[in-house]
Amino acid sequence: MCNALVIIPTYNECENIEAIIAAVFLQPKDFHLLIVDDGSPDGTADIVKNLQKKYNASEAHQLHLMQRAGKQGLGTAYIAGFKFGLQNGYDYLLEMDADFSHDPKDLNRLYLACAEGDADMSIGSRYVTGVNVVNWPMSRVLLSYFASVFVRLVTGMSIQDTTAGFVCYRRKVLDTLKLENIKLIGYGFQIAMKFNAWKYGFKIIEVPIIFTDRTLGTSKMSSGIFKEAFFGVIGLKIGSWFTKYK
């Protein structure tokens, strides 16, 4: 039985969804895949349903679809995916974007860091060996990089890429974290997951990757996401003063 589930949240990803699914299933490691679609009006979920007929004839390539009513946020999509994975017995749960900014070939490296290495959580990191970002304007590179600097200063974590969304978790990490208490939904969600895993003492390693900005579809970035992350980090730090981590 496959022991690893890749979770990809989607909203209007019809240009990318078929190709990203095929790329995940081409990896040497057999991954199962869960698409969490937030009511994409462009028909993303319909494409996935048609592809299920193709892929689900094989145990090695199981394509799952979770459809939700409307945009509910990245964080809630991942939490729903994590709960699905835990309920269905997967030992490793990975998260990635649908737009090829995360190279599917790196899934194997993140998985092996946990499955054969001693990591409890492995992060596909843009900044652990410098700045490895392609096709981003300098303003966005600087904003992302210094956002991680800010997070490190506030929280005390040594993680270089605190907002990374390309991650592999051992099951025990997600079993331990109180997922229902994580209310942040954008970049703040990614920071909160790392912060809580770090506070519980799990071993986190960063695996260097090259991040390439999307070429198809539209970015979901907004000023509100950065605002939530800024104030969310402060809230995480204050909240940790009143939380017991065992």
C-alpha positions in Angstrom: 0.0 0.0 0.0 1.2 3.5 -0.8 2.3 5.3 2.4 2.5 8.9 1.1 -0.2 11.4 0.1 0.5 14.6 -1.8 -2.1 17.4 -1.1 -2.7 20.1 -3.7 -5.2 22.9 -3.0 -6.7 24.4 -6.1 -8.8 27.4 -7.2 -9.0 28.1 -10.9 -6.1 25.9 -12.0 -7.5 24.4 -15.2 -4.4 25.4 -17.1 -2.1 23.4 -14.8 -4.1 20.7 -13.1 -3.7 17.8 -15.7 0.0 18.4 -16.1 0.8 18.6 -12.4 -1.2 15.4 -11.7 0.7 13.6 -14.5 4.0 15.0 -13.2 3.4 13.7 -9.6 2.5 10.3 -10.9 5.6 10.1 -13.0 7.9 10.2 -9.9 9.9 7.1 -9.0 8.2 7.0 -5.7 4.5 6.0 -5.8 2.5 8.8 -4.4 -1.2 9.1 -3.9 -2.7 12.5 -4.7 -5.5 14.5 -3.2 -6.8 17.6 -4.9 -8.7 20.0 -2.6 -10.8 22.3 -4.9 -12.6 25.3 -3.5 -15.4 25.5 -6.1 -13.2 26.6 -9.0 -15.6 28.2 -11.6 -13.1 27.3 -14.4 -13.9 23.6 -14.2 -10.7 22.4 -12.4 -12.7 19.8 -10.4 -14.4 18.5 -13.6 -10.9 17.9 -15.1 -9.9 16.0 -12.0 -13.0 13.8 -12.1 -12.3 12.8 -15.7 -8.7 12.0 -14.8 -9.8 9.8 -11.9 -11.2 7.3 -14.5 -7.7 7.1 -16.0 -5.6 6.9 -12.9 -7.7 5.1 -10.3 -7.5 1.7 -12.1 -4.1 1.4 -10.5 -3.4 1.1 -6.8 -0.1 2.9 -7.4 -1.8 6.0 -8.7 -4.8 6.9 -6.7 -6.3 10.3 -7.4 -8.6 11.7 -4.8 -10.8 14.8 -5.1 -12.3 16.9 -2.3 -14.7 19.6 -3.4 -15.6 22.5 -1.1 -18.1 25.2 -1.6 -16.3 28.4 -2.5 -12.9 29.9 -1.4 -12.3 29.0 2.2 -8.5 29.7 2.3 -5.3 27.8 1.8 -4.9 26.9 5.5 -8.3 25.3 5.8 -7.8 23.4 2.5 -4.6 21.8 3.9 -6.1 21.0 7.2 -9.0 19.2 5.4 -6.4 17.4 3.4 -4.3 16.4 6.4 -7.4 15.0 8.2 -8.3 13.0 5.1 -4.7 11.6 5.0 -4.7 10.7 8.6 -8.1 9.1 8.5 -6.9 7.0 5.5 -3.7 5.7 7.1 -1.0 7.6 5.2 2.4 7.8 7.1 3.7 10.8 5.2 1.7 13.8 4.0 3.2 16.3 1.6 1.9 19.7 0.4 2.6 21.6 -2.8 1.2 24.1 -5.2 -0.5 23.3 -8.5 1.3 25.8 -10.7 4.7 24.1 -11.0 6.4 26.7 -8.8 7.3 23.6 -6.8 9.1 21.0 -9.0 7.4 17.6 -8.6 10.8 15.9 -8.9 11.6 17.4 -5.5 8.8 15.4 -3.9 11.1 12.4 -3.7 13.8 14.4 -1.8 11.3 15.8 0.7 9.9 12.3 1.3 13.3 10.6 1.7 14.4 13.3 4.2 11.6 12.0 6.4 11.2 8.3 5.4 14.9 7.4 5.3 16.5 10.4 7.1 15.7 11.5 10.6 13.5 14.5 9.8 10.0 14.8 11.2 9.2 17.7 8.8 11.2 18.5 5.7 10.8 21.9 3.9 11.5 22.7 0.3 13.5 25.8 1.0 14.2 28.7 -1.3 16.6 30.4 1.0 18.7 27.8 2.9 21.5 28.0 0.3 21.0 31.6 -0.8 18.1 32.9 -2.8 16.9 30.3 -5.3 13.9 31.9 -7.0 13.3 32.2 -10.7 11.0 34.7 -12.5 10.0 36.7 -9.5 10.3 40.5 -9.6 13.0 41.7 -7.2 10.4 43.5 -5.1 8.6 40.2 -4.4 11.9 38.3 -3.7 12.9 41.0 -1.2 9.4 40.9 0.4 9.4 37.1 0.8 13.0 37.0 2.0 12.7 39.7 4.6 9.3 38.3 5.7 11.3 35.2 6.8 13.9 37.3 8.5 11.1 39.0 10.4 9.5 35.7 11.4 12.9 34.4 12.7 13.4 37.5 14.8 10.0 37.4 16.4 9.7 33.6 16.9 13.3 32.6 17.5 13.1 29.8 14.9 16.2 29.3 12.8 14.3 28.1 9.7 15.4 30.2 6.6 12.2 29.8 4.6 9.4 30.2 7.1 6.6 30.8 4.5 7.5 27.8 2.3 4.5 25.8 1.1 6.4 22.8 -0.1 6.6 20.5 2.9 6.6 16.8 4.0 5.3 15.8 7.4 5.6 12.6 9.3 2.2 11.4 10.5 3.2 11.9 14.1 3.7 15.6 13.6 0.1 16.1 12.3 -1.2 13.8 15.0 0.4 16.0 17.7 -0.4 19.5 16.4 -3.8 20.8 17.3 -4.9 21.5 13.7 -8.3 22.9 14.7 -6.5 25.7 16.6 -4.6 27.0 13.6 -6.8 29.8 12.3 -4.4 31.5 9.9 -5.2 30.8 6.2 -2.5 32.2 4.0 1.2 32.5 4.5 0.4 32.8 8.2 -0.8 29.1 8.1 2.6 28.0 6.8 4.4 29.9 9.5 2.1 28.6 12.2 2.6 24.9 11.2 6.4 25.3 11.3 6.3 27.3 14.6 4.1 24.7 16.3 6.2 21.8 15.0 9.3 23.5 16.3 7.8 24.3 19.7 6.8 20.6 20.1 10.4 19.7 19.5 10.1 17.9 16.1 13.2 17.8 13.9 12.8 20.1 11.0 15.2 20.2 8.1 15.4 22.4 5.0 16.0 20.8 1.6 17.2 23.3 -1.0 15.0 23.7 -4.0 14.7 26.1 -6.9 11.3 27.9 -6.9 10.0 29.0 -10.3 7.1 31.4 -10.5 4.0 30.2 -12.3 3.8 30.6 -16.1 0.1 29.7 -16.4 -2.9 30.9 -14.4 -3.2 33.7 -11.9 -1.4 34.2 -8.6 -3.6 34.1 -5.5 -1.3 36.6 -3.7 -2.9 39.6 -2.0 -2.0 42.3 0.4 -4.4 40.8 2.9 -2.3 37.6 3.0 0.8 39.5 4.0 -1.1 41.5 6.6 -2.5 38.4 8.1 1.0 36.8 8.3 2.5 39.9 9.9 0.0 40.2 12.7 -0.3 36.4 12.9 3.3 35.9 13.7 3.1 38.3 16.6 0.0 36.5 17.8 1.8 33.1 17.5 4.6 34.4 19.7 2.3 35.8 22.4 0.1 32.7 22.3 3.1 30.5 22.9 3.7 32.2 26.2 0.4 30.6 27.5 0.7 27.2 25.8 2.2 24.0 27.1 4.0 22.0 24.5 4.4 18.3 25.5 
